[in-house]
Amino acid sequence: MIDRVLNIVTQSDEHYVQHLNVMLRSLVEHNKHYVVNAFVIMPMDLQEPTLGKIRHSVSDFSCNLHFIKANPNLVQSLKVFGHVTCATYYKLFMGELLPQSLQKVIYLDADIVVRGRLDELWNSCYGNFIAGAVTDSFVEANPQIKSKLGLDRGESYFNAGVLLIDLNRWRQASVGSEAVAFAHRHVDRISFADQCPLNWVLRDRWIKLPEIWNLQTSSMVVGSRYGFVKYSRATEKRGLAAKIIHFSGSSKPWHYMNSHPFKRQYLAYLSRTAWKHYRPPDYTLRNFMRKNVYKFASFMYRLYGTMVSNNVETQIIG
């Protein structure tokens, strides 16, 4: 019997709407015991055919979609980097754009796959804190980013891809407007779009969540050759325990030259959306040859290493 409600907030523009569908599909498949209220903040120019595709992707589940159209002028002058678009800043306006009756929400980025039930996250207690979040593994390994922002070395820095938010406290503290003001005033201190302003405004006012709620994979890349990105084996081991996989970083599972261990899960959910016929733009004959030659060479290298190791062990024993 479904008698509980899960309030989810996310954002997207035309560039990320396909991935938004994957996130929503994975979310509802694993949380059938909830009625999911999904609030999607998006630009005003997103057309009805696109919205219809999003609705179709979750039509078989108890999911109430609420499309919240935001004025692009709110974010277009804010600093972005690389693959990130201005839409990432829409989350800063959730306090004003969401219904005032909402008191608690889970914010999820679009480049996410949900792998389990969110009961434990939803029912987490954050005491007097405004938000719960997982530390950013990449930034923690690169403390100069915190130093640039103005945080002390001992202060933690969170990843803003998954947030458990007390909206009442968020609004009372004017978190969104303070973060937007910081983004305008201190462009030189920002390394990661909306994430840095949020970390500055919420310092000492957020609580750490376990990694299972936001396993970020940007810090787990072990190499790249000809654009073919490889991840550490630890990624898969840690991912098996995670409830949320966050495809952080510029290399994504929807790229052909990406080898993320949970790429197949992304593609499986994608196959159950209106984007099931998606073809990666980097799928070319040249990349096909590069990727498979590299994989074959890696296999032979590992095989040769195993043979040498076994031979040495045999000689020692003999």
N, C-alpha and C positions, 0 to 999 in steps of 0.2 A: 504494500500500500504506500503510495506516494503522498506524504503529508508535510514535506519540508521544502523550504525555498532556499536557493543558492543565488546570491546576487553577484554577478560577474561584470566587470567593466573592462573594455578593451578599446583599441583605436586602430584605424587603418585609413589608407588612401588607396587610390587605384593601383599603386605599385605593390601593395601588400595584401590586397583583398583575397587572392588565392590562398595565401598562407593563413590568413584569418579564418578561412573556411576549414582548413585542416585542424587548426587549434580548436575551433568550436565543435567540429565533428568528434574529435578525440575526447573533448570535455564531456559531451552529452552521452557518448557511448559508455563511459566509465562512471557516470553519475546518474543512472536511470532512476535511482531512488529519490532524486531531488527534482523539483520543478526548478529549472534554471531560468532565471531572469538575466538575459545578456544585454547589456547596454553598450552599444557600439558607437563611439564618437568618430565622426568622419566628415570630410569636406562637404560643403553644400552642393558641389557639382557632381557628386557621385549619382549616376543615373539609375532609374528604376529597373532596367534589365539586370544590372549588377546586383541590386538589392534582392531581386527575385531569385537569383542564383544562390545567394546566401541563405534565404529562407528555405529553399528546396533542400539544401544540404543537411538541415536539422529538422525537417518537417516530420520525420518519423518519431520524434522524441518530444518529451514535455519541456519545450524550450520556448520561452517568450522573448522574441527579439524586439529590441527597442533601438531604432536608428536615431541618433542624435546628430543633427546637422550643425556643424560649427563653421563659423566664418573663417576662411583661410587667412584673412588679414590678421587674425589673432597670433599666428605663428610664422608667417612668411619672412619676417625680418630677423628671426632667431637663428643662431649659429648651428649648422649641421655639418656632418663629416661623412665622407665616403658613401657607403650604401644607405646610410640613415637619411630619412626624409623629415621634413618639418612636422609631419603628422605625429611624430613621437612626442611633441610638446603638448598635444591635446590632453594628455592625462593630467596636466597641471590645472586644467579648467574643470575637472570633474566636480568640484565642490559647487560651482555655479551652474553647471549644465545638467547634472543629475537631479532627479526629484528630491526635494527637501525632506521627504519622508524616509529616504534611505539613510540608515544609520551605520551600516557596516557593508563593505564590499571587498571582493578579491579582485585586484587588478592583474590582468595577464597580457603580456605582449603577444603579437600575432605570430612570431617565429618560435612557437612552442608546441610541443606535443604532450598532452596529459596522459599519463600511464596508469592512473589509479583513482580511487575515490578521494574526494577532497574533504571528507568529514573532519578529520583530525586538524587540518589547516583551518577550516571554517570555524571550528570550535576552540581554537587556540585562544588563550588568555593573554592579552598584552598589557594588562594592568593600566597604568596611567600614561602609557606610551601612545603616540598617535598612529604608529604603523609597525608592522612586523615585516622583516625582510631578511634575505640571505646575503651574507658578505660577498663582495665581488672578488672572485678568485684571481682574476687578471690584475686588478688594481692592487690587491694585497701583495702580489708578487712584484709590483712595480711602484714602490712607495713615493716615487717622485711625482706621481699623479696627485696623490693626496697633498703633498707639499705645495704643489702648484695651486691647488684649490684653496689652501690655507688651513687644512686640518693638521693636527699634530700627528707624529708618527704612530703614537699609541692609539689614536682614534680609528675606529673601524669605518669602512666604506661599504655601502650596500649596493647590490645590483637592483635596478628599478624595474626589471622585467616581470617580477612577481611581487606584489605588495598586498598585505592584509591591512585594511585601513579602517580606522574609527573615523567615519565621516563627520561626526559631530565635532570631535576635537580638531580634525583637519580644517573644518570651516572656521571654528573659533580662533584658531591660530593663523588663519589666512595663509596657509601653506602654499597654495597655488599662486596667489598674487605675489607673495614674497619671493617665490622661486622664479617667476617670470621677471620680476624687477631685477633680481640678481643676474639673470641671463642677459638682460639688456645692459646692465652696468659693468659687468665683469667678464666680457667676452674672452679676455686674455687668460682667465683662470679656468676656463671650461675645456675639458678634454673629451667628455662624453655627453653632449647635448643636454637633455633635461636631467640626466642622472646626477651631474655635478651640482647644479642648483638645488636639487632635492636633498642631496647629502649635506649641503651647507645649511639649508633651512632646518632640516630634521636632525642635525647632530645632537646627540644626547636625548633625542625624543623618539627613538625607534629601538625595537628589540630584535635580537638575532633569532632567526628561524633555522632549523636544521637544513642541511644541503639538499635533502630529498625533495624539498619544495621548489628548488630552482637550481638544477644541476647545469651549470654553464660550461660550454664546451670550447670557448675561445682560447682558454689557457692550456688545452690538452692537445693542441696541434704539435706533432713531433717533426714535421717536415713537409716540404712542398717542392715538387719537381715538375717542370713544364706546366705548372698550374694545378697539378694533381695533389690534393691536400690529404695528408695522412694524420690519423689520430692515435694517441697512445692506447695500448690495450686496457689500461686502467679506466678509460672512458666507458667501455662496455661494462666492466665489472661494477663501477659505481652507478652506471645507468640502470642496471637491473634492480637496484634498490630504490631508485628515484621514482617519485610520483609525477614529477614534472621535469621534462627535458627541455632545456632552453638552448636553441641553436644560436648562441651568441657569437659575435665575430662576423667578418665579412664573407667567409666561405660558408655556404648554406647547403642543406641536403637537396635542394631543388637545382643545384648546379651539377652538371654531369661530372665535373672534375673534383667532386667532393666524395670522400669515402667514410663519412660519419657512420659509426656502428649502428645508429638508429635511423639511418636514411630509409631503410625499407619500411619502417613504421610510418614515417612521413608519407611515403609514396602509397602505402596501403590506405591510409585515411584519405589521401588525395583522390584515389580511385573511386571513393564513395561520395565524391562531390561533383559539381558541374565542371570542374577542371580536370577530369579524369584523363583527358587526351593531351595533357600538357607535355610539351617537348622542350627540354632545356635549351636555351639559346646557345650554350657552349658545346652542344652535341654536334661535332663536326668530324669528318673523316680523319683529319689531322689529330684532333684530341682523342678520338677512338684509338688510333694507333699508339699515340703517346701513353695513354692510360694503360693499355693492355701490355705494351712492351715493358713499362715500368713494373706492372704487377708480376709479369713473368720473370723479370730480372730479380725482383725481390724474393720471389718464390725459390728461384735457383740459388740465390745467395743464402737463404735460410737452409735449404736442403744441403748445400755444400758445407755450411757450418756444422750441421748435424752430423754429416758423414765424417768430417775431420775430427769432431769431438768424440764420436764413437770409436774411430780408429785409434786415437790417442789413448782412450780408456782401455781398449783391447790390448794395446801394447803394454800398458802399465800392469794390467792384470796378468798378462802372459809372462 
